[in-house]
């Protein structure tokens, strides 16, 4: 089973959607680590100690941490976009349902708007 650790900036609506798909999501609030100015490298270390993938909107810091060391249980960076359910459905359908190993991987969700398309299209980029 895929287990996530969501940091403080991750939308609760996305946490709920991931849980509705059956994923185990621990939030920083539930772990007692919220509102303490915990550094992102400590967030990543805690997630690794719990064997959880960090799921976040914090692109810059976690890309930098990944490039410094790939000793982590995985990082998924979501797009700061209000289509929370669409993003979670996309992640589930295209990536998570395959239940791959995410150790040392950084995956970023991007959005490409297609001309004359009402529906935004999410894509994945791996670093």
Order of alpha helices (4+ residues) and beta strands (2+ residues): beta-alpha-beta-alpha-beta-alpha-beta-alpha-beta-beta
